[in-house]
């Protein structure tokens, strides 16, 4: 299944509606001093994108070498399929979250940054 922009917005919005003021705390990992991860060591979804797409992401594959990768790398490696517009939206959400913004601010900033005319929703990333 290829995630579209509308699906990405709906999934992220659903998570944000449950915890709008949540601010993600970075983790120390072997690869990076402080980063965000998709899944905790016990398999619990962690970051906003990880929670929103936990069912689509193969937990074992992500944890094994990709847990602290950016969503663009996750999509590029084939662990998740998304249109360019969805990928850019999710990257923006992730960047804002990783920078210390609440999940609601991260969502709103990403929505403001999407230029409708720049994308063909039929093209997968």
C-alpha positions as a LaTeX table, in Angstrom:
\begin{tabular}{lrrr}
\hline
Residue & $x$ (\AA) & $y$ (\AA) & $z$ (\AA) \\
\hline
Unk1 & 0.00 & 0.00 & 0.00 \\
Unk2 & 1.29 & 3.45 & $-0.89$ \\
Unk3 & 0.52 & 6.11 & 1.71 \\
Unk4 & $-1.06$ & 9.21 & 0.15 \\
Unk5 & $-0.90$ & 12.72 & 1.54 \\
Unk6 & $-4.53$ & 12.53 & 2.70 \\
Unk7 & $-3.88$ & 9.22 & 4.47 \\
Unk8 & $-0.71$ & 10.60 & 6.10 \\
Unk9 & $-2.57$ & 13.70 & 7.34 \\
Unk10 & $-5.45$ & 11.60 & 8.66 \\
Unk11 & $-3.17$ & 9.16 & 10.50 \\
Unk12 & $-0.95$ & 11.86 & 12.01 \\
Unk13 & $-3.98$ & 13.97 & 12.94 \\
Unk14 & $-5.57$ & 11.03 & 14.75 \\
Unk15 & $-2.45$ & 10.55 & 16.88 \\
Unk16 & $-2.12$ & 14.28 & 17.52 \\
Unk17 & $-5.76$ & 14.53 & 18.63 \\
Unk18 & $-4.96$ & 12.14 & 21.48 \\
Unk19 & $-1.79$ & 13.98 & 22.63 \\
Unk20 & $-1.64$ & 17.48 & 21.07 \\
Unk21 & 0.69 & 18.98 & 23.67 \\
Unk22 & 3.08 & 16.03 & 23.81 \\
Unk23 & 6.73 & 16.91 & 23.26 \\
Unk24 & 8.88 & 13.98 & 22.22 \\
Unk25 & 12.05 & 13.44 & 24.23 \\
Unk26 & 15.09 & 12.37 & 22.25 \\
Unk27 & 16.89 & 9.10 & 22.96 \\
Unk28 & 20.54 & 8.16 & 23.08 \\
Unk29 & 21.35 & 5.49 & 20.51 \\
Unk30 & 24.50 & 3.80 & 19.31 \\
Unk31 & 24.45 & 5.67 & 16.01 \\
Unk32 & 23.53 & 9.15 & 17.19 \\
Unk33 & 24.00 & 10.93 & 20.50 \\
Unk34 & 20.40 & 12.16 & 20.70 \\
Unk35 & 17.70 & 11.16 & 18.29 \\
Unk36 & 14.11 & 10.08 & 17.91 \\
Unk37 & 13.20 & 6.46 & 17.29 \\
Unk38 & 10.19 & 4.80 & 15.67 \\
Unk39 & 10.04 & 1.99 & 18.25 \\
Unk40 & 11.29 & 1.59 & 21.81 \\
Unk41 & 13.45 & $-1.45$ & 22.55 \\
Unk42 & 10.36 & $-3.32$ & 23.80 \\
Unk43 & 8.61 & $-2.72$ & 20.44 \\
Unk44 & 6.32 & 0.09 & 21.61 \\
Unk45 & 5.80 & 2.74 & 18.92 \\
Unk46 & 7.62 & 5.89 & 19.99 \\
Unk47 & 7.74 & 8.98 & 17.76 \\
Unk48 & 4.76 & 10.58 & 16.03 \\
Unk49 & 5.41 & 8.86 & 12.68 \\
Unk50 & 6.13 & 5.56 & 14.44 \\
Unk51 & 2.83 & 5.72 & 16.31 \\
Unk52 & 0.86 & 6.78 & 13.22 \\
Unk53 & 2.30 & 4.03 & 11.01 \\
Unk54 & 3.15 & 1.25 & 13.49 \\
Unk55 & 0.96 & $-1.23$ & 11.60 \\
Unk56 & 2.70 & $-0.54$ & 8.26 \\
Unk57 & 6.26 & $-0.49$ & 9.51 \\
Unk58 & 7.76 & $-3.91$ & 10.03 \\
Unk59 & 9.03 & $-3.44$ & 13.57 \\
Unk60 & 11.90 & $-5.91$ & 13.28 \\
Unk61 & 13.20 & $-4.36$ & 10.05 \\
Unk62 & 12.99 & $-0.83$ & 11.43 \\
Unk63 & 14.65 & $-1.64$ & 14.73 \\
Unk64 & 17.39 & $-3.55$ & 12.92 \\
Unk65 & 19.39 & $-0.64$ & 11.52 \\
Unk66 & 16.72 & 1.92 & 10.67 \\
Unk67 & 15.12 & 2.91 & 13.98 \\
Unk68 & 16.73 & 6.35 & 14.07 \\
Unk69 & 16.65 & 7.02 & 10.30 \\
Unk70 & 14.62 & 9.86 & 8.86 \\
Unk71 & 11.31 & 8.98 & 7.23 \\
Unk72 & 12.79 & 9.76 & 3.80 \\
Unk73 & 15.36 & 7.02 & 4.39 \\
Unk74 & 12.66 & 4.62 & 5.62 \\
Unk75 & 10.66 & 5.24 & 2.44 \\
Unk76 & 13.79 & 5.09 & 0.28 \\
Unk77 & 14.73 & 1.71 & 1.72 \\
Unk78 & 11.30 & 0.29 & 0.90 \\
Unk79 & 10.14 & $-0.21$ & 4.48 \\
Unk80 & 7.20 & 2.11 & 3.78 \\
Unk81 & 5.74 & 3.31 & 0.49 \\
Unk82 & 4.43 & 6.88 & 0.14 \\
Unk83 & 3.79 & 9.52 & $-2.48$ \\
Unk84 & 6.26 & 12.42 & $-2.69$ \\
Unk85 & 3.73 & 14.75 & $-1.08$ \\
Unk86 & 3.13 & 12.33 & 1.81 \\
Unk87 & 6.88 & 11.83 & 2.25 \\
Unk88 & 7.54 & 15.57 & 2.37 \\
Unk89 & 4.69 & 16.10 & 4.82 \\
Unk90 & 5.91 & 13.31 & 7.11 \\
Unk91 & 9.49 & 14.59 & 6.88 \\
Unk92 & 8.30 & 18.03 & 7.96 \\
Unk93 & 6.25 & 16.60 & 10.83 \\
Unk94 & 9.28 & 14.61 & 11.92 \\
Unk95 & 11.67 & 17.55 & 11.65 \\
Unk96 & 9.44 & 19.76 & 13.77 \\
Unk97 & 8.94 & 17.03 & 16.36 \\
Unk98 & 12.66 & 16.29 & 16.50 \\
Unk99 & 13.30 & 20.01 & 17.01 \\
Unk100 & 11.23 & 20.02 & 20.21 \\
Unk101 & 7.83 & 21.20 & 18.97 \\
Unk102 & 4.65 & 19.70 & 20.38 \\
Unk103 & 2.89 & 17.21 & 18.18 \\
Unk104 & 0.13 & 19.74 & 17.38 \\
Unk105 & 2.63 & 22.43 & 16.38 \\
Unk106 & 4.55 & 19.85 & 14.33 \\
Unk107 & 1.38 & 18.88 & 12.46 \\
Unk108 & 0.26 & 22.45 & 11.82 \\
Unk109 & 3.70 & 23.59 & 10.65 \\
Unk110 & 3.90 & 20.65 & 8.23 \\
Unk111 & 0.44 & 21.42 & 6.84 \\
Unk112 & 1.39 & 25.06 & 6.30 \\
Unk113 & 4.51 & 24.01 & 4.42 \\
Unk114 & 2.75 & 21.90 & 1.78 \\
Unk115 & 2.27 & 23.65 & $-1.55$ \\
Unk116 & $-0.60$ & 21.89 & $-3.31$ \\
Unk117 & 0.73 & 22.76 & $-6.77$ \\
Unk118 & 4.09 & 21.07 & $-6.30$ \\
Unk119 & 2.86 & 17.47 & $-6.32$ \\
Unk120 & 1.26 & 14.78 & $-8.42$ \\
Unk121 & $-0.42$ & 12.50 & $-5.87$ \\
Unk122 & $-0.20$ & 9.62 & $-8.32$ \\
Unk123 & 3.61 & 9.51 & $-8.07$ \\
Unk124 & 5.13 & 7.38 & $-5.35$ \\
Unk125 & 8.34 & 8.50 & $-3.72$ \\
\hline
\end{tabular}
